[in-house]
Structures are given as structure tokens and as C-alpha cells.
Amino acid sequence: MSDTYQAELVGPDGIETIELEFINGLPQKSFVRATPGHEDDKTDDVVWELDEGADEVFRYEPAGRPAEDYS
């Protein structure tokens, strides 16, 4: 079994495929990363959440900015 998997980041500027590490054999639920095309601009960091309804692909969508309260 591989320790990594291919993930699709579905952002406002398109889709980017990246490699992520499994955690205890499961895909990561969320992580912080720049939006596709903005890797050098830290102001564009967003929280990416796993779309658990996606079939046969690990797809992540933006869920907000880090450290902001969305409650």
C-alpha cells in the first residue's frame, strides 16, 4: 500500500492535482495550502476540505481562510 495519493484541488481558477500523504491509512480530511496558481502568495492560503461524496477520486474544495471563525 502506498503512503501517498493523488488529490484534486478544485478552486476558482481550475483544478490542480497534487500528492498528499495518507494519515493512518486514510486521506487527509483537510489541510492549508495556497489556491491553485497562487503558491507564492501566502495571503491566498485557504483551508481545503475533502469532498467525501466524490467517487473514485480524492477531491478537495476551498472551505475558508485559516484562523477565521465561520461559526
PyRosetta script that sets phi, psi and omega in degrees:
from pyrosetta import init, pose_from_sequence

init()
pose = pose_from_sequence("MSDTYQAELVGPDGIETIELEFINGLPQKSFVRATPGHEDDKTDDVVWELDEGADEVFRYEPAGRPAEDYS")
pose.set_psi(1, 135.9)
pose.set_omega(1, -179.0)
pose.set_phi(2, -76.9)
pose.set_psi(2, 149.3)
pose.set_omega(2, 177.3)
pose.set_phi(3, -87.6)
pose.set_psi(3, -5.8)
pose.set_omega(3, -178.3)
pose.set_phi(4, -129.1)
pose.set_psi(4, 165.6)
pose.set_omega(4, 178.2)
pose.set_phi(5, -148.0)
pose.set_psi(5, 159.5)
pose.set_omega(5, 177.4)
pose.set_phi(6, -87.1)
pose.set_psi(6, 131.9)
pose.set_omega(6, 179.7)
pose.set_phi(7, -125.1)
pose.set_psi(7, 142.7)
pose.set_omega(7, 175.8)
pose.set_phi(8, -101.6)
pose.set_psi(8, 127.4)
pose.set_omega(8, 173.6)
pose.set_phi(9, -99.8)
pose.set_psi(9, 116.1)
pose.set_omega(9, -178.5)
pose.set_phi(10, -101.6)
pose.set_psi(10, 102.0)
pose.set_omega(10, -177.5)
pose.set_phi(11, -116.0)
pose.set_psi(11, -178.5)
pose.set_omega(11, -177.9)
pose.set_phi(12, -66.2)
pose.set_psi(12, -21.7)
pose.set_omega(12, -178.5)
pose.set_phi(13, -105.0)
pose.set_psi(13, 14.1)
pose.set_omega(13, 178.9)
pose.set_phi(14, 125.9)
pose.set_psi(14, -164.9)
pose.set_omega(14, -177.6)
pose.set_phi(15, -115.0)
pose.set_psi(15, 135.8)
pose.set_omega(15, 176.2)
pose.set_phi(16, -124.6)
pose.set_psi(16, 138.3)
pose.set_omega(16, 176.8)
pose.set_phi(17, -103.4)
pose.set_psi(17, 128.8)
pose.set_omega(17, 179.2)
pose.set_phi(18, -131.2)
pose.set_psi(18, 168.3)
pose.set_omega(18, 177.1)
pose.set_phi(19, -107.2)
pose.set_psi(19, 130.6)
pose.set_omega(19, 178.7)
pose.set_phi(20, -124.3)
pose.set_psi(20, 161.6)
pose.set_omega(20, 177.8)
pose.set_phi(21, -95.3)
pose.set_psi(21, 138.8)
pose.set_omega(21, 171.5)
pose.set_phi(22, -67.9)
pose.set_psi(22, 149.7)
pose.set_omega(22, 174.3)
pose.set_phi(23, -117.0)
pose.set_psi(23, 114.5)
pose.set_omega(23, -176.3)
pose.set_phi(24, 53.7)
pose.set_psi(24, 37.3)
pose.set_omega(24, 177.3)
pose.set_phi(25, 82.1)
pose.set_psi(25, 2.3)
pose.set_omega(25, -178.2)
pose.set_phi(26, -118.1)
pose.set_psi(26, 153.3)
pose.set_omega(26, 176.6)
pose.set_phi(27, -68.5)
pose.set_psi(27, 152.7)
pose.set_omega(27, 178.6)
pose.set_phi(28, -65.6)
pose.set_psi(28, 137.5)
pose.set_omega(28, 178.9)
pose.set_phi(29, -73.9)
pose.set_psi(29, -37.6)
pose.set_omega(29, 179.5)
pose.set_phi(30, -160.9)
pose.set_psi(30, 161.0)
pose.set_omega(30, 176.9)
pose.set_phi(31, -161.2)
pose.set_psi(31, 166.4)
pose.set_omega(31, 179.8)
pose.set_phi(32, -107.0)
pose.set_psi(32, 132.5)
pose.set_omega(32, -179.6)
pose.set_phi(33, -163.2)
pose.set_psi(33, 157.9)
pose.set_omega(33, 176.9)
pose.set_phi(34, -66.7)
pose.set_psi(34, 154.7)
pose.set_omega(34, 175.2)
pose.set_phi(35, -67.4)
pose.set_psi(35, 152.5)
pose.set_omega(35, 179.4)
pose.set_phi(36, -52.9)
pose.set_psi(36, 132.7)
pose.set_omega(36, -179.8)
pose.set_phi(37, 89.0)
pose.set_psi(37, -5.2)
pose.set_omega(37, -177.2)
pose.set_phi(38, -124.6)
pose.set_psi(38, 31.4)
pose.set_omega(38, -173.4)
pose.set_phi(39, -60.1)
pose.set_psi(39, -27.7)
pose.set_omega(39, -176.5)
pose.set_phi(40, -89.5)
pose.set_psi(40, -7.1)
pose.set_omega(40, -176.5)
pose.set_phi(41, -107.8)
pose.set_psi(41, 99.9)
pose.set_omega(41, -175.5)
pose.set_phi(42, -65.8)
pose.set_psi(42, -17.6)
pose.set_omega(42, 178.0)
pose.set_phi(43, -69.6)
pose.set_psi(43, -14.5)
pose.set_omega(43, 179.9)
pose.set_phi(44, -99.2)
pose.set_psi(44, 15.7)
pose.set_omega(44, 176.4)
pose.set_phi(45, -65.5)
pose.set_psi(45, 136.6)
pose.set_omega(45, 177.0)
pose.set_phi(46, -135.2)
pose.set_psi(46, 160.9)
pose.set_omega(46, 172.8)
pose.set_phi(47, -85.8)
pose.set_psi(47, 129.1)
pose.set_omega(47, 177.7)
pose.set_phi(48, -106.1)
pose.set_psi(48, 129.0)
pose.set_omega(48, 179.8)
pose.set_phi(49, -115.0)
pose.set_psi(49, 142.0)
pose.set_omega(49, 179.2)
pose.set_phi(50, -67.3)
pose.set_psi(50, 131.6)
pose.set_omega(50, 173.4)
pose.set_phi(51, -86.6)
pose.set_psi(51, 97.7)
pose.set_omega(51, -174.1)
pose.set_phi(52, -72.8)
pose.set_psi(52, -7.5)
pose.set_omega(52, 178.1)
pose.set_phi(53, -91.7)
pose.set_psi(53, -5.3)
pose.set_omega(53, -179.3)
pose.set_phi(54, -73.7)
pose.set_psi(54, 134.6)
pose.set_omega(54, -180.0)
pose.set_phi(55, -92.9)
pose.set_psi(55, 134.1)
pose.set_omega(55, 170.9)
pose.set_phi(56, 59.5)
pose.set_psi(56, 15.6)
pose.set_omega(56, 177.0)
pose.set_phi(57, -149.6)
pose.set_psi(57, 147.9)
pose.set_omega(57, 174.5)
pose.set_phi(58, -94.5)
pose.set_psi(58, 100.3)
pose.set_omega(58, -175.6)
pose.set_phi(59, -110.3)
pose.set_psi(59, 134.8)
pose.set_omega(59, 179.1)
pose.set_phi(60, -121.0)
pose.set_psi(60, 143.9)
pose.set_omega(60, 178.5)
pose.set_phi(61, -127.6)
pose.set_psi(61, 151.4)
pose.set_omega(61, 179.5)
pose.set_phi(62, -63.1)
pose.set_psi(62, 138.9)
pose.set_omega(62, -177.8)
pose.set_phi(63, -125.5)
pose.set_psi(63, 10.7)
pose.set_omega(63, 179.4)
pose.set_phi(64, 127.9)
pose.set_psi(64, -177.9)
pose.set_omega(64, -179.9)
pose.set_phi(65, -94.3)
pose.set_psi(65, 148.2)
pose.set_omega(65, 178.1)
pose.set_phi(66, -61.1)
pose.set_psi(66, 144.0)
pose.set_omega(66, 174.5)
pose.set_phi(67, 68.4)
pose.set_psi(67, 12.7)
pose.set_omega(67, 174.5)
pose.set_phi(68, -99.8)
pose.set_psi(68, 146.2)
pose.set_omega(68, -178.7)
pose.set_phi(69, -94.4)
pose.set_psi(69, 116.7)
pose.set_omega(69, -178.5)
pose.set_phi(70, -108.2)
pose.set_psi(70, 17.8)
pose.set_omega(70, -178.2)
pose.set_phi(71, -79.6)
pose.dump_pdb("model.pdb")
